[in-house]
């Protein structure tokens, strides 16, 4: 898998809260975002696009 970032880093990169990034991940709005199991940190591809 490509280099990944966490939801905190994605949030600061996209100018939104970490909670918003986590919500987008849960809703499947960030392509390639995954987590090992429910409750574990999200892995987001570095080149993922910010959802509209």
mmCIF entry with sequence, helices, sheets and N, C-alpha, C, O atoms, coordinates in Angstrom:
data_MODEL
# 
_entry.id   MODEL 
# 
_entity.id                         1 
_entity.type                       polymer 
_entity.pdbx_number_of_molecules   1 
# 
_entity_poly.entity_id                      1 
_entity_poly.type                           'polypeptide(L)' 
_entity_poly.nstd_linkage                   no 
_entity_poly.nstd_monomer                   no 
_entity_poly.pdbx_seq_one_letter_code       
;(UNK)(UNK)(UNK)(UNK)(UNK)(UNK)(UNK)(UNK)(UNK)(UNK)(UNK)(UNK)(UNK)(UNK)(UNK)(UNK)
(UNK)(UNK)(UNK)(UNK)(UNK)(UNK)(UNK)(UNK)(UNK)(UNK)(UNK)(UNK)(UNK)(UNK)(UNK)(UNK)
(UNK)(UNK)(UNK)(UNK)(UNK)(UNK)(UNK)(UNK)(UNK)(UNK)(UNK)(UNK)(UNK)(UNK)(UNK)(UNK)
(UNK)(UNK)(UNK)(UNK)
;
_entity_poly.pdbx_seq_one_letter_code_can   XXXXXXXXXXXXXXXXXXXXXXXXXXXXXXXXXXXXXXXXXXXXXXXXXXXX 
_entity_poly.pdbx_strand_id                 A 
# 
loop_
_entity_poly_seq.entity_id 
_entity_poly_seq.num 
_entity_poly_seq.mon_id 
_entity_poly_seq.hetero 
1 1  UNK n 
1 2  UNK n 
1 3  UNK n 
1 4  UNK n 
1 5  UNK n 
1 6  UNK n 
1 7  UNK n 
1 8  UNK n 
1 9  UNK n 
1 10 UNK n 
1 11 UNK n 
1 12 UNK n 
1 13 UNK n 
1 14 UNK n 
1 15 UNK n 
1 16 UNK n 
1 17 UNK n 
1 18 UNK n 
1 19 UNK n 
1 20 UNK n 
1 21 UNK n 
1 22 UNK n 
1 23 UNK n 
1 24 UNK n 
1 25 UNK n 
1 26 UNK n 
1 27 UNK n 
1 28 UNK n 
1 29 UNK n 
1 30 UNK n 
1 31 UNK n 
1 32 UNK n 
1 33 UNK n 
1 34 UNK n 
1 35 UNK n 
1 36 UNK n 
1 37 UNK n 
1 38 UNK n 
1 39 UNK n 
1 40 UNK n 
1 41 UNK n 
1 42 UNK n 
1 43 UNK n 
1 44 UNK n 
1 45 UNK n 
1 46 UNK n 
1 47 UNK n 
1 48 UNK n 
1 49 UNK n 
1 50 UNK n 
1 51 UNK n 
1 52 UNK n 
# 
_struct_asym.id          A 
_struct_asym.entity_id   1 
# 
loop_
_struct_conf.conf_type_id 
_struct_conf.id 
_struct_conf.pdbx_PDB_helix_id 
_struct_conf.beg_label_comp_id 
_struct_conf.beg_label_asym_id 
_struct_conf.beg_label_seq_id 
_struct_conf.pdbx_beg_PDB_ins_code 
_struct_conf.end_label_comp_id 
_struct_conf.end_label_asym_id 
_struct_conf.end_label_seq_id 
_struct_conf.pdbx_end_PDB_ins_code 
_struct_conf.beg_auth_comp_id 
_struct_conf.beg_auth_asym_id 
_struct_conf.beg_auth_seq_id 
_struct_conf.end_auth_comp_id 
_struct_conf.end_auth_asym_id 
_struct_conf.end_auth_seq_id 
_struct_conf.pdbx_PDB_helix_class 
_struct_conf.details 
_struct_conf.pdbx_PDB_helix_length 
HELX_P HELX_P1 AA1 UNK A 7  ? UNK A 14 ? UNK A 7  UNK A 14 1 ? 8 
HELX_P HELX_P2 AA2 UNK A 18 ? UNK A 26 ? UNK A 18 UNK A 26 1 ? 9 
# 
_struct_conf_type.id          HELX_P 
_struct_conf_type.criteria    ? 
_struct_conf_type.reference   ? 
# 
_struct_sheet.id               AA1 
_struct_sheet.type             ? 
_struct_sheet.number_strands   2 
_struct_sheet.details          ? 
# 
_struct_sheet_order.sheet_id     AA1 
_struct_sheet_order.range_id_1   1 
_struct_sheet_order.range_id_2   2 
_struct_sheet_order.offset       ? 
_struct_sheet_order.sense        anti-parallel 
# 
loop_
_struct_sheet_range.sheet_id 
_struct_sheet_range.id 
_struct_sheet_range.beg_label_comp_id 
_struct_sheet_range.beg_label_asym_id 
_struct_sheet_range.beg_label_seq_id 
_struct_sheet_range.pdbx_beg_PDB_ins_code 
_struct_sheet_range.end_label_comp_id 
_struct_sheet_range.end_label_asym_id 
_struct_sheet_range.end_label_seq_id 
_struct_sheet_range.pdbx_end_PDB_ins_code 
_struct_sheet_range.beg_auth_comp_id 
_struct_sheet_range.beg_auth_asym_id 
_struct_sheet_range.beg_auth_seq_id 
_struct_sheet_range.end_auth_comp_id 
_struct_sheet_range.end_auth_asym_id 
_struct_sheet_range.end_auth_seq_id 
AA1 1 UNK A 4  ? UNK A 5  ? UNK A 4  UNK A 5  
AA1 2 UNK A 44 ? UNK A 45 ? UNK A 44 UNK A 45 
# 
loop_
_atom_site.group_PDB 
_atom_site.id 
_atom_site.type_symbol 
_atom_site.label_atom_id 
_atom_site.label_alt_id 
_atom_site.label_comp_id 
_atom_site.label_asym_id 
_atom_site.label_entity_id 
_atom_site.label_seq_id 
_atom_site.pdbx_PDB_ins_code 
_atom_site.Cartn_x 
_atom_site.Cartn_y 
_atom_site.Cartn_z 
_atom_site.occupancy 
_atom_site.B_iso_or_equiv 
_atom_site.pdbx_formal_charge 
_atom_site.auth_seq_id 
_atom_site.auth_comp_id 
_atom_site.auth_asym_id 
_atom_site.auth_atom_id 
_atom_site.pdbx_PDB_model_num 
ATOM 1   N N  . UNK A 1 1  ? 0.834   -1.188 0.000  1.00 0.00 ? 1  UNK A N  1 
ATOM 2   C CA . UNK A 1 1  ? 0.000   0.000  0.000  1.00 0.00 ? 1  UNK A CA 1 
ATOM 3   C C  . UNK A 1 1  ? 0.880   1.253  0.000  1.00 0.00 ? 1  UNK A C  1 
ATOM 4   O O  . UNK A 1 1  ? 2.007   1.236  0.493  1.00 0.00 ? 1  UNK A O  1 
ATOM 5   N N  . UNK A 1 2  ? 0.341   2.338  -0.563 1.00 0.00 ? 2  UNK A N  1 
ATOM 6   C CA . UNK A 1 2  ? 1.084   3.596  -0.635 1.00 0.00 ? 2  UNK A CA 1 
ATOM 7   C C  . UNK A 1 2  ? 1.340   4.145  0.764  1.00 0.00 ? 2  UNK A C  1 
ATOM 8   O O  . UNK A 1 2  ? 0.799   3.652  1.753  1.00 0.00 ? 2  UNK A O  1 
ATOM 9   N N  . UNK A 1 3  ? 2.178   5.176  0.823  1.00 0.00 ? 3  UNK A N  1 
ATOM 10  C CA . UNK A 1 3  ? 2.420   5.832  2.115  1.00 0.00 ? 3  UNK A CA 1 
ATOM 11  C C  . UNK A 1 3  ? 1.099   6.339  2.680  1.00 0.00 ? 3  UNK A C  1 
ATOM 12  O O  . UNK A 1 3  ? 0.245   6.838  1.947  1.00 0.00 ? 3  UNK A O  1 
ATOM 13  N N  . UNK A 1 4  ? 0.946   6.204  3.988  1.00 0.00 ? 4  UNK A N  1 
ATOM 14  C CA . UNK A 1 4  ? -0.311  6.580  4.631  1.00 0.00 ? 4  UNK A CA 1 
ATOM 15  C C  . UNK A 1 4  ? -0.091  7.633  5.698  1.00 0.00 ? 4  UNK A C  1 
ATOM 16  O O  . UNK A 1 4  ? 1.009   7.793  6.227  1.00 0.00 ? 4  UNK A O  1 
ATOM 17  N N  . UNK A 1 5  ? -1.171  8.351  6.003  1.00 0.00 ? 5  UNK A N  1 
ATOM 18  C CA . UNK A 1 5  ? -1.185  9.331  7.081  1.00 0.00 ? 5  UNK A CA 1 
ATOM 19  C C  . UNK A 1 5  ? -2.365  8.999  7.983  1.00 0.00 ? 5  UNK A C  1 
ATOM 20  O O  . UNK A 1 5  ? -3.245  8.224  7.607  1.00 0.00 ? 5  UNK A O  1 
ATOM 21  N N  . UNK A 1 6  ? -2.379  9.579  9.157  1.00 0.00 ? 6  UNK A N  1 
ATOM 22  C CA . UNK A 1 6  ? -3.491  9.372  10.074 1.00 0.00 ? 6  UNK A CA 1 
ATOM 23  C C  . UNK A 1 6  ? -4.547  10.448 9.895  1.00 0.00 ? 6  UNK A C  1 
ATOM 24  O O  . UNK A 1 6  ? -4.363  11.394 9.130  1.00 0.00 ? 6  UNK A O  1 
ATOM 25  N N  . UNK A 1 7  ? -5.652  10.295 10.606 1.00 0.00 ? 7  UNK A N  1 
ATOM 26  C CA . UNK A 1 7  ? -6.756  11.247 10.484 1.00 0.00 ? 7  UNK A CA 1 
ATOM 27  C C  . UNK A 1 7  ? -6.351  12.636 10.996 1.00 0.00 ? 7  UNK A C  1 
ATOM 28  O O  . UNK A 1 7  ? -6.842  13.646 10.490 1.00 0.00 ? 7  UNK A O  1 
ATOM 29  N N  . UNK A 1 8  ? -5.466  12.694 11.988 1.00 0.00 ? 8  UNK A N  1 
ATOM 30  C CA . UNK A 1 8  ? -5.032  14.001 12.514 1.00 0.00 ? 8  UNK A CA 1 
ATOM 31  C C  . UNK A 1 8  ? -4.255  14.779 11.450 1.00 0.00 ? 8  UNK A C  1 
ATOM 32  O O  . UNK A 1 8  ? -4.487  15.971 11.249 1.00 0.00 ? 8  UNK A O  1 
ATOM 33  N N  . UNK A 1 9  ? -3.338  14.096 10.778 1.00 0.00 ? 9  UNK A N  1 
ATOM 34  C CA . UNK A 1 9  ? -2.536  14.739 9.731  1.00 0.00 ? 9  UNK A CA 1 
ATOM 35  C C  . UNK A 1 9  ? -3.413  15.145 8.540  1.00 0.00 ? 9  UNK A C  1 
ATOM 36  O O  . UNK A 1 9  ? -3.249  16.228 7.978  1.00 0.00 ? 9  UNK A O  1 
ATOM 37  N N  . UNK A 1 10 ? -4.346  14.261 8.163  1.00 0.00 ? 10 UNK A N  1 
ATOM 38  C CA . UNK A 1 10 ? -5.259  14.583 7.062  1.00 0.00 ? 10 UNK A CA 1 
ATOM 39  C C  . UNK A 1 10 ? -6.120  15.789 7.411  1.00 0.00 ? 10 UNK A C  1 
ATOM 40  O O  . UNK A 1 10 ? -6.374  16.643 6.562  1.00 0.00 ? 10 UNK A O  1 
ATOM 41  N N  . UNK A 1 11 ? -6.569  15.856 8.659  1.00 0.00 ? 11 UNK A N  1 
ATOM 42  C CA . UNK A 1 11 ? -7.402  16.974 9.107  1.00 0.00 ? 11 UNK A CA 1 
ATOM 43  C C  . UNK A 1 11 ? -6.662  18.300 8.980  1.00 0.00 ? 11 UNK A C  1 
ATOM 44  O O  . UNK A 1 11 ? -7.228  19.281 8.497  1.00 0.00 ? 11 UNK A O  1 
ATOM 45  N N  . UNK A 1 12 ? -5.406  18.340 9.407  1.00 0.00 ? 12 UNK A N  1 
ATOM 46  C CA . UNK A 1 12 ? -4.672  19.604 9.330  1.00 0.00 ? 12 UNK A CA 1 
ATOM 47  C C  . UNK A 1 12 ? -4.353  19.946 7.873  1.00 0.00 ? 12 UNK A C  1 
ATOM 48  O O  . UNK A 1 12 ? -4.330  21.121 7.505  1.00 0.00 ? 12 UNK A O  1 
ATOM 49  N N  . UNK A 1 13 ? -4.110  18.936 7.048  1.00 0.00 ? 13 UNK A N  1 
ATOM 50  C CA . UNK A 1 13 ? -3.830  19.156 5.630  1.00 0.00 ? 13 UNK A CA 1 
ATOM 51  C C  . UNK A 1 13 ? -5.058  19.720 4.896  1.00 0.00 ? 13 UNK A C  1 
ATOM 52  O O  . UNK A 1 13 ? -4.926  20.563 4.010  1.00 0.00 ? 13 UNK A O  1 
ATOM 53  N N  . UNK A 1 14 ? -6.247  19.244 5.275  1.00 0.00 ? 14 UNK A N  1 
ATOM 54  C CA . UNK A 1 14 ? -7.478  19.627 4.586  1.00 0.00 ? 14 UNK A CA 1 
ATOM 55  C C  . UNK A 1 14 ? -8.242  20.754 5.276  1.00 0.00 ? 14 UNK A C  1 
ATOM 56  O O  . UNK A 1 14 ? -9.253  21.222 4.752  1.00 0.00 ? 14 UNK A O  1 
ATOM 57  N N  . UNK A 1 15 ? -7.776  21.195 6.441  1.00 0.00 ? 15 UNK A N  1 
ATOM 58  C CA . UNK A 1 15 ? -8.420  22.296 7.143  1.00 0.00 ? 15 UNK A CA 1 
ATOM 59  C C  . UNK A 1 15 ? -9.764  21.948 7.770  1.00 0.00 ? 15 UNK A C  1 
ATOM 60  O O  . UNK A 1 15 ? -10.669 22.780 7.823  1.00 0.00 ? 15 UNK A O  1 
ATOM 61  N N  . UNK A 1 16 ? -9.884  20.714 8.244  1.00 0.00 ? 16 UNK A N  1 
ATOM 62  C CA . UNK A 1 16 ? -11.105 20.276 8.922  1.00 0.00 ? 16 UNK A CA 1 
ATOM 63  C C  . UNK A 1 16 ? -10.711 19.628 10.251 1.00 0.00 ? 16 UNK A C  1 
ATOM 64  O O  . UNK A 1 16 ? -9.523  19.500 10.548 1.00 0.00 ? 16 UNK A O  1 
ATOM 65  N N  . UNK A 1 17 ? -11.692 19.222 11.046 1.00 0.00 ? 17 UNK A N  1 
ATOM 66  C CA . UNK A 1 17 ? -11.377 18.576 12.324 1.00 0.00 ? 17 UNK A CA 1 
ATOM 67  C C  . UNK A 1 17 ? -11.065 17.091 12.104 1.00 0.00 ? 17 UNK A C  1 
ATOM 68  O O  . UNK A 1 17 ? -11.432 16.500 11.088 1.00 0.00 ? 17 UNK A O  1 
ATOM 69  N N  . UNK A 1 18 ? -10.387 16.524 13.074 1.00 0.00 ? 18 UNK A N  1 
ATOM 70  C CA . UNK A 1 18 ? -10.069 15.096 13.032 1.00 0.00 ? 18 UNK A CA 1 
ATOM 71  C C  . UNK A 1 18 ? -11.368 14.277 13.038 1.00 0.00 ? 18 UNK A C  1 
ATOM 72  O O  . UNK A 1 18 ? -11.449 13.234 12.389 1.00 0.00 ? 18 UNK A O  1 
ATOM 73  N N  . UNK A 1 19 ? -12.369 14.749 13.766 1.00 0.00 ? 19 UNK A N  1 
ATOM 74  C CA . UNK A 1 19 ? -13.658 14.056 13.823 1.00 0.00 ? 19 UNK A CA 1 
ATOM 75  C C  . UNK A 1 19 ? -14.308 13.997 12.439 1.00 0.00 ? 19 UNK A C  1 
ATOM 76  O O  . UNK A 1 19 ? -14.918 12.992 12.075 1.00 0.00 ? 19 UNK A O  1 
ATOM 77  N N  . UNK A 1 20 ? -14.175 15.075 11.677 1.00 0.00 ? 20 UNK A N  1 
ATOM 78  C CA . UNK A 1 20 ? -14.740 15.108 10.323 1.00 0.00 ? 20 UNK A CA 1 
ATOM 79  C C  . UNK A 1 20 ? -14.050 14.084 9.435  1.00 0.00 ? 20 UNK A C  1 
ATOM 80  O O  . UNK A 1 20 ? -14.710 13.368 8.681  1.00 0.00 ? 20 UNK A O  1 
ATOM 81  N N  . UNK A 1 21 ? -12.728 14.010 9.520  1.00 0.00 ? 21 UNK A N  1 
ATOM 82  C CA . UNK A 1 21 ? -11.977 13.039 8.713  1.00 0.00 ? 21 UNK A CA 1 
ATOM 83  C C  . UNK A 1 21 ? -12.399 11.618 9.082  1.00 0.00 ? 21 UNK A C  1 
ATOM 84  O O  . UNK A 1 21 ? -12.605 10.788 8.197  1.00 0.00 ? 21 UNK A O  1 
ATOM 85  N N  . UNK A 1 22 ? -12.531 11.330 10.378 1.00 0.00 ? 22 UNK A N  1 
ATOM 86  C CA . UNK A 1 22 ? -12.949 9.996  10.823 1.00 0.00 ? 22 UNK A CA 1 
ATOM 87  C C  . UNK A 1 22 ? -14.350 9.666  10.298 1.00 0.00 ? 22 UNK A C  1 
ATOM 88  O O  . UNK A 1 22 ? -14.612 8.537  9.882  1.00 0.00 ? 22 UNK A O  1 
ATOM 89  N N  . UNK A 1 23 ? -15.237 10.646 10.322 1.00 0.00 ? 23 UNK A N  1 
ATOM 90  C CA . UNK A 1 23 ? -16.601 10.466 9.819  1.00 0.00 ? 23 UNK A CA 1 
ATOM 91  C C  . UNK A 1 23 ? -16.572 10.147 8.325  1.00 0.00 ? 23 UNK A C  1 
ATOM 92  O O  . UNK A 1 23 ? -17.263 9.237  7.867  1.00 0.00 ? 23 UNK A O  1 
ATOM 93  N N  . UNK A 1 24 ? -15.772 10.897 7.567  1.00 0.00 ? 24 UNK A N  1 
ATOM 94  C CA . UNK A 1 24 ? -15.645 10.644 6.128  1.00 0.00 ? 24 UNK A CA 1 
ATOM 95  C C  . UNK A 1 24 ? -15.119 9.235  5.873  1.00 0.00 ? 24 UNK A C  1 
ATOM 96  O O  . UNK A 1 24 ? -15.573 8.552  4.955  1.00 0.00 ? 24 UNK A O  1 
ATOM 97  N N  . UNK A 1 25 ? -14.156 8.804  6.693  1.00 0.00 ? 25 UNK A N  1 
ATOM 98  C CA . UNK A 1 25 ? -13.603 7.449  6.546  1.00 0.00 ? 25 UNK A CA 1 
ATOM 99  C C  . UNK A 1 25 ? -14.699 6.407  6.786  1.00 0.00 ? 25 UNK A C  1 
ATOM 100 O O  . UNK A 1 25 ? -14.854 5.473  6.000  1.00 0.00 ? 25 UNK A O  1 
ATOM 101 N N  . UNK A 1 26 ? -15.454 6.571  7.869  1.00 0.00 ? 26 UNK A N  1 
ATOM 102 C CA . UNK A 1 26 ? -16.537 5.624  8.197  1.00 0.00 ? 26 UNK A CA 1 
ATOM 103 C C  . UNK A 1 26 ? -17.575 5.567  7.079  1.00 0.00 ? 26 UNK A C  1 
ATOM 104 O O  . UNK A 1 26 ? -18.117 4.503  6.781  1.00 0.00 ? 26 UNK A O  1 
ATOM 105 N N  . UNK A 1 27 ? -17.847 6.705  6.469  1.00 0.00 ? 27 UNK A N  1 
ATOM 106 C CA . UNK A 1 27 ? -18.858 6.790  5.413  1.00 0.00 ? 27 UNK A CA 1 
ATOM 107 C C  . UNK A 1 27 ? -18.330 6.366  4.044  1.00 0.00 ? 27 UNK A C  1 
ATOM 108 O O  . UNK A 1 27 ? -19.074 6.356  3.064  1.00 0.00 ? 27 UNK A O  1 
ATOM 109 N N  . UNK A 1 28 ? -17.037 6.014  3.978  1.00 0.00 ? 28 UNK A N  1 
ATOM 110 C CA . UNK A 1 28 ? -16.458 5.568  2.720  1.00 0.00 ? 28 UNK A CA 1 
ATOM 111 C C  . UNK A 1 28 ? -16.182 6.689  1.727  1.00 0.00 ? 28 UNK A C  1 
ATOM 112 O O  . UNK A 1 28 ? -16.064 6.445  0.527  1.00 0.00 ? 28 UNK A O  1 
ATOM 113 N N  . UNK A 1 29 ? -16.081 7.910  2.224  1.00 0.00 ? 29 UNK A N  1 
ATOM 114 C CA . UNK A 1 29 ? -15.878 9.064  1.339  1.00 0.00 ? 29 UNK A CA 1 
ATOM 115 C C  . UNK A 1 29 ? -14.419 9.321  0.987  1.00 0.00 ? 29 UNK A C  1 
ATOM 116 O O  . UNK A 1 29 ? -14.125 10.108 0.087  1.00 0.00 ? 29 UNK A O  1 
ATOM 117 N N  . UNK A 1 30 ? -13.499 8.656  1.696  1.00 0.00 ? 30 UNK A N  1 
ATOM 118 C CA . UNK A 1 30 ? -12.074 8.812  1.400  1.00 0.00 ? 30 UNK A CA 1 
ATOM 119 C C  . UNK A 1 30 ? -11.576 7.504  0.799  1.00 0.00 ? 30 UNK A C  1 
ATOM 120 O O  . UNK A 1 30 ? -11.479 6.483  1.480  1.00 0.00 ? 30 UNK A O  1 
ATOM 121 N N  . UNK A 1 31 ? -11.266 7.559  -0.486 1.00 0.00 ? 31 UNK A N  1 
ATOM 122 C CA . UNK A 1 31 ? -10.852 6.353  -1.205 1.00 0.00 ? 31 UNK A CA 1 
ATOM 123 C C  . UNK A 1 31 ? -9.555  5.788  -0.638 1.00 0.00 ? 31 UNK A C  1 
ATOM 124 O O  . UNK A 1 31 ? -8.566  6.505  -0.488 1.00 0.00 ? 31 UNK A O  1 
ATOM 125 N N  . UNK A 1 32 ? -9.570  4.495  -0.325 1.00 0.00 ? 32 UNK A N  1 
ATOM 126 C CA . UNK A 1 32 ? -8.383  3.813  0.167  1.00 0.00 ? 32 UNK A CA 1 
ATOM 127 C C  . UNK A 1 32 ? -8.178  3.870  1.665  1.00 0.00 ? 32 UNK A C  1 
ATOM 128 O O  . UNK A 1 32 ? -7.252  3.246  2.186  1.00 0.00 ? 32 UNK A O  1 
ATOM 129 N N  . UNK A 1 33 ? -9.027  4.610  2.373  1.00 0.00 ? 33 UNK A N  1 
ATOM 130 C CA . UNK A 1 33 ? -8.882  4.686  3.833  1.00 0.00 ? 33 UNK A CA 1 
ATOM 131 C C  . UNK A 1 33 ? -9.284  3.350  4.445  1.00 0.00 ? 33 UNK A C  1 
ATOM 132 O O  . UNK A 1 33 ? -10.283 2.750  4.047  1.00 0.00 ? 33 UNK A O  1 
ATOM 133 N N  . UNK A 1 34 ? -8.495  2.887  5.423  1.00 0.00 ? 34 UNK A N  1 
ATOM 134 C CA . UNK A 1 34 ? -8.809  1.606  6.056  1.00 0.00 ? 34 UNK A CA 1 
ATOM 135 C C  . UNK A 1 34 ? -8.325  1.610  7.492  1.00 0.00 ? 34 UNK A C  1 
ATOM 136 O O  . UNK A 1 34 ? -7.505  2.436  7.894  1.00 0.00 ? 34 UNK A O  1 
ATOM 137 N N  . UNK A 1 35 ? -8.853  0.665  8.254  1.00 0.00 ? 35 UNK A N  1 
ATOM 138 C CA . UNK A 1 35 ? -8.395  0.469  9.626  1.00 0.00 ? 35 UNK A CA 1 
ATOM 139 C C  . UNK A 1 35 ? -8.360  -1.021 9.892  1.00 0.00 ? 35 UNK A C  1 
ATOM 140 O O  . UNK A 1 35 ? -9.102  -1.786 9.275  1.00 0.00 ? 35 UNK A O  1 
ATOM 141 N N  . UNK A 1 36 ? -7.495  -1.436 10.814 1.00 0.00 ? 36 UNK A N  1 
ATOM 142 C CA . UNK A 1 36 ? -7.324  -2.859 11.111 1.00 0.00 ? 36 UNK A CA 1 
ATOM 143 C C  . UNK A 1 36 ? -8.577  -3.463 11.723 1.00 0.00 ? 36 UNK A C  1 
ATOM 144 O O  . UNK A 1 36 ? -8.953  -4.586 11.390 1.00 0.00 ? 36 UNK A O  1 
ATOM 145 N N  . UNK A 1 37 ? -9.223  -2.726 12.616 1.00 0.00 ? 37 UNK A N  1 
ATOM 146 C CA . UNK A 1 37 ? -10.461 -3.181 13.239 1.00 0.00 ? 37 UNK A CA 1 
ATOM 147 C C  . UNK A 1 37 ? -11.194 -1.966 13.765 1.00 0.00 ? 37 UNK A C  1 
ATOM 148 O O  . UNK A 1 37 ? -10.597 -0.900 13.915 1.00 0.00 ? 37 UNK A O  1 
ATOM 149 N N  . UNK A 1 38 ? -12.469 -2.107 14.045 1.00 0.00 ? 38 UNK A N  1 
ATOM 150 C CA . UNK A 1 38 ? -13.282 -0.992 14.548 1.00 0.00 ? 38 UNK A CA 1 
ATOM 151 C C  . UNK A 1 38 ? -12.625 -0.385 15.775 1.00 0.00 ? 38 UNK A C  1 
ATOM 152 O O  . UNK A 1 38 ? -12.299 -1.093 16.728 1.00 0.00 ? 38 UNK A O  1 
ATOM 153 N N  . UNK A 1 39 ? -12.431 0.918  15.750 1.00 0.00 ? 39 UNK A N  1 
ATOM 154 C CA . UNK A 1 39 ? -11.812 1.592  16.878 1.00 0.00 ? 39 UNK A CA 1 
ATOM 155 C C  . UNK A 1 39 ? -10.319 1.828  16.731 1.00 0.00 ? 39 UNK A C  1 
ATOM 156 O O  . UNK A 1 39 ? -9.742  2.611  17.486 1.00 0.00 ? 39 UNK A O  1 
ATOM 157 N N  . UNK A 1 40 ? -9.680  1.162  15.767 1.00 0.00 ? 40 UNK A N  1 
ATOM 158 C CA . UNK A 1 40 ? -8.249  1.396  15.564 1.00 0.00 ? 40 UNK A CA 1 
ATOM 159 C C  . UNK A 1 40 ? -8.065  2.631  14.668 1.00 0.00 ? 40 UNK A C  1 
ATOM 160 O O  . UNK A 1 40 ? -9.006  3.054  13.996 1.00 0.00 ? 40 UNK A O  1 
ATOM 161 N N  . UNK A 1 41 ? -6.862  3.205  14.660 1.00 0.00 ? 41 UNK A N  1 
ATOM 162 C CA . UNK A 1 41 ? -6.630  4.420  13.860 1.00 0.00 ? 41 UNK A CA 1 
ATOM 163 C C  . UNK A 1 41 ? -6.830  4.176  12.360 1.00 0.00 ? 41 UNK A C  1 
ATOM 164 O O  . UNK A 1 41 ? -6.554  3.089  11.851 1.00 0.00 ? 41 UNK A O  1 
ATOM 165 N N  . UNK A 1 42 ? -7.306  5.192  11.680 1.00 0.00 ? 42 UNK A N  1 
ATOM 166 C CA . UNK A 1 42 ? -7.481  5.126  10.228 1.00 0.00 ? 42 UNK A CA 1 
ATOM 167 C C  . UNK A 1 42 ? -6.141  5.317  9.543  1.00 0.00 ? 42 UNK A C  1 
ATOM 168 O O  . UNK A 1 42 ? -5.304  6.099  9.993  1.00 0.00 ? 42 UNK A O  1 
ATOM 169 N N  . UNK A 1 43 ? -5.947  4.590  8.443  1.00 0.00 ? 43 UNK A N  1 
ATOM 170 C CA . UNK A 1 43 ? -4.794  4.786  7.560  1.00 0.00 ? 43 UNK A CA 1 
ATOM 171 C C  . UNK A 1 43 ? -5.352  5.379  6.268  1.00 0.00 ? 43 UNK A C  1 
ATOM 172 O O  . UNK A 1 43 ? -6.185  4.764  5.602  1.00 0.00 ? 43 UNK A O  1 
ATOM 173 N N  . UNK A 1 44 ? -4.890  6.565  5.924  1.00 0.00 ? 44 UNK A N  1 
ATOM 174 C CA . UNK A 1 44 ? -5.380  7.281  4.752  1.00 0.00 ? 44 UNK A CA 1 
ATOM 175 C C  . UNK A 1 44 ? -4.220  7.455  3.775  1.00 0.00 ? 44 UNK A C  1 
ATOM 176 O O  . UNK A 1 44 ? -3.158  7.941  4.164  1.00 0.00 ? 44 UNK A O  1 
ATOM 177 N N  . UNK A 1 45 ? -4.406  7.064  2.510  1.00 0.00 ? 45 UNK A N  1 
ATOM 178 C CA . UNK A 1 45 ? -3.312  7.261  1.540  1.00 0.00 ? 45 UNK A CA 1 
ATOM 179 C C  . UNK A 1 45 ? -2.910  8.738  1.484  1.00 0.00 ? 45 UNK A C  1 
ATOM 180 O O  . UNK A 1 45 ? -3.768  9.621  1.483  1.00 0.00 ? 45 UNK A O  1 
ATOM 181 N N  . UNK A 1 46 ? -1.593  8.999  1.439  1.00 0.00 ? 46 UNK A N  1 
ATOM 182 C CA . UNK A 1 46 ? -1.099  10.383 1.406  1.00 0.00 ? 46 UNK A CA 1 
ATOM 183 C C  . UNK A 1 46 ? -1.681  11.171 0.247  1.00 0.00 ? 46 UNK A C  1 
ATOM 184 O O  . UNK A 1 46 ? -1.887  12.380 0.351  1.00 0.00 ? 46 UNK A O  1 
ATOM 185 N N  . UNK A 1 47 ? -1.945  10.486 -0.857 1.00 0.00 ? 47 UNK A N  1 
ATOM 186 C CA . UNK A 1 47 ? -2.442  11.187 -2.054 1.00 0.00 ? 47 UNK A CA 1 
ATOM 187 C C  . UNK A 1 47 ? -3.960  11.188 -2.160 1.00 0.00 ? 47 UNK A C  1 
ATOM 188 O O  . UNK A 1 47 ? -4.504  11.526 -3.212 1.00 0.00 ? 47 UNK A O  1 
ATOM 189 N N  . UNK A 1 48 ? -4.663  10.808 -1.067 1.00 0.00 ? 48 UNK A N  1 
ATOM 190 C CA . UNK A 1 48 ? -6.125  10.806 -1.087 1.00 0.00 ? 48 UNK A CA 1 
ATOM 191 C C  . UNK A 1 48 ? -6.647  12.230 -1.287 1.00 0.00 ? 48 UNK A C  1 
ATOM 192 O O  . UNK A 1 48 ? -6.049  13.201 -0.822 1.00 0.00 ? 48 UNK A O  1 
ATOM 193 N N  . UNK A 1 49 ? -7.764  12.327 -1.985 1.00 0.00 ? 49 UNK A N  1 
ATOM 194 C CA . UNK A 1 49 ? -8.383  13.626 -2.247 1.00 0.00 ? 49 UNK A CA 1 
ATOM 195 C C  . UNK A 1 49 ? -9.390  13.949 -1.141 1.00 0.00 ? 49 UNK A C  1 
ATOM 196 O O  . UNK A 1 49 ? -10.066 13.063 -0.618 1.00 0.00 ? 49 UNK A O  1 
ATOM 197 N N  . UNK A 1 50 ? -9.474  15.233 -0.799 1.00 0.00 ? 50 UNK A N  1 
ATOM 198 C CA . UNK A 1 50 ? -10.450 15.687 0.206  1.00 0.00 ? 50 UNK A CA 1 
ATOM 199 C C  . UNK A 1 50 ? -11.841 15.559 -0.379 1.00 0.00 ? 50 UNK A C  1 
ATOM 200 O O  . UNK A 1 50 ? -12.097 16.051 -1.478 1.00 0.00 ? 50 UNK A O  1 
ATOM 201 N N  . UNK A 1 51 ? -12.756 14.895 0.348  1.00 0.00 ? 51 UNK A N  1 
ATOM 202 C CA . UNK A 1 51 ? -14.134 14.790 -0.148 1.00 0.00 ? 51 UNK A CA 1 
ATOM 203 C C  . UNK A 1 51 ? -14.764 16.168 -0.302 1.00 0.00 ? 51 UNK A C  1 
ATOM 204 O O  . UNK A 1 51 ? -14.423 17.105 0.419  1.00 0.00 ? 51 UNK A O  1 
ATOM 205 N N  . UNK A 1 52 ? -15.683 16.277 -1.245 1.00 0.00 ? 52 UNK A N  1 
ATOM 206 C CA . UNK A 1 52 ? -16.366 17.556 -1.501 1.00 0.00 ? 52 UNK A CA 1 
ATOM 207 C C  . UNK A 1 52 ? -17.378 17.849 -0.414 1.00 0.00 ? 52 UNK A C  1 
ATOM 208 O O  . UNK A 1 52 ? -18.050 18.880 -0.458 1.00 0.00 ? 52 UNK A O  1 
# 
